[in-house]
Each structure stands twice: as structure tokens, then as C-alpha cells.
């Protein structure tokens, strides 16, 4: 009888401990302004990627009320230096962490310049429904009113909110939650730089909890067919910018350098200047996949709009901006060279 009592007591204690156990959130630090140090608290001159992961965690002890926190430093760079090699390491590492029962969510601290690209890349290559939150800062860690600490606190809050699961990779900046496909950096210096354009935010964080208003409908994470687990490099894809009287030289240079694809940041609905158009037709004939996108910050680039894509076998990026279209084309070319299939990817992802 006594031993039965002890057994029940032990089980009750264990159950209590389990109920009280906080979610386990792993932070992968990559650098950026959130880890940047300015010459002085009021200076705009600073160097990104100076402060290590433990300093970031120690600066916001309140996150320990929300979660059990662990961290690692993957790289410490300004995100203008983000590259394929780091992306591959990051995606593989996140997949490894989230496959383990020991972790419930991952946060990636990141520079803001290319945060939207990394978010979209991970959205296509992470194989888990557990939350993956990207966070950064527009002001260096020692600036007056640095936004890094509150952004990190909000990111942890989002990571532990159950509704964050299955929403794909999320960007958490300035109290707002944005989805990886539509998020754009819209301002060079303001702390409210991140927006979803006409698609808006998907949610917000308030008082240590995420609240959602909508969920992304495109394919992502567990529903994505793109797999980087065996990749060591990507097909080469460049971007050509459109403007009045544009030179065809960049397009020709990409073809000569053996690139596999080129995205056009075209004018209006993804239109080319005539010399660039001729170079693009020639590139496509030589097997370099052309995807038309637009330098307009909002609105789709439509298939067979002013350009007869079906005739030239160009693809249209639809709602993806040029920098994200480049990522989808890069991953698409790991699976197919068929322009129709590539167009289908642009419809689905
Ligand atoms: N250029 C740096 C970066 O993207 C600083 C910008 C920022 O993080 O806000 O990492």
C-alpha cells in the first residue's frame, strides 16, 4: 500500500513537471544589426554582426519566462553577405534541430537587408511544421531605443504560441508577424520597415503572445517538394534590372558565364526593353531559363500579359518579387528544366 502511494506521488510530481515544462526554443544567430554595435548610442555609423548569441540572450532575460532557451552562432555577418553556402548550412541545421523531440521551435536572428530572401528560402526547404521565426533589428544593439531586444522577446513569444505551427516561416519585426512569401523590406532605416504590401500582416504580438489574422495559402515547409539535404550547391541564377534604354550586356554576360537561369526585374508587368528582350529570347534558346518579374513593389507579373511567354517559354513570377523569384527558380532548376513545370511552381509556391 505504501509503495503504491509513493508510486502515485512520483507520477503526480512527474506529470506536474511535464505540465509546467516550458517550450524549448533554439536560437540560431547569423549576425545583422540586432548584433551590431554603433560608434555611439546616437550614431548611424555602425558595424553589423559584432555581438555574439549569448550577449543577445543575456540582454533579454524576460525570454526565459516564456521558454527554455538555447542558442548557437552559425555565422556573424551583415546579411548583405548571405550566400548559398550559409543558406544550405542553415536549412540543414534547422531540419536537424526540428526533427529532434528536444526542440519545439527555432528562431533565426538575421540582418534585415536579405531577411526576406532567407525567410522565403527556408519556407521552401524546412521540413517541419514547428515554428521557425526570423527576427532582426533596424537599430544597433547599443543605439538609443534599440529595437532588437523587444523584437527578440516578441519572436520568442511567437515561437511558443501554438498557433504559430504550420504557418511556414514567419518574420517577426516591430510587433508584427509577416509571412515569408509576401514580406518585404520597404524602408532603409525606419524600424517599421517590414510590410506584407497589399497582403498585409498575418498577425501581431502583444503581451507575450502571438495573435493571427490569416494564414498563408501557398505551399511551404512540410508541403514543399524542394529538398536540400543532399545538395552542396545551387544552379546559378542572376537578376537583370529593367529601365528605359536598358543595356542587354548583363543578360548576355550571365549567359556567357554559364548561368542556368535569369530573373528579369522588368518594368511594369515584367516588360523588357527591346534589346534586353532579344537577348532573353536568345538566352532561352540556349537553355537559360528566363523568369519575368517586376521592379514594381506590388502587383503580380502576369503570364502571357504583354509578353507572349508561351511562345518564348519564359515563366512569369506572378506574386513573387525578383529576389524571391530568383530563389524559387534556383530550387526549381534542381528538379526540372521544363518551363511549364517551372511555371507551375510559381503558381503553387
Ligand atoms: N546590412 C546589415 C544586415 O542586413 C544591417 C542591416 C540590418 O540588419 O538592419 O545585416
Boltz pocket constraint, residues with backbone or C-beta under 6 A from the ligand:
constraints:
  - pocket:
      binder: B
      contacts: [[A, 31], [A, 32], [A, 33], [A, 34], [A, 48], [A, 77], [A, 78], [A, 79], [A, 80], [A, 110], [A, 111], [A, 112], [A, 113], [A, 114], [A, 136], [A, 137], [A, 138], [A, 139]]
      max_distance: 6.0
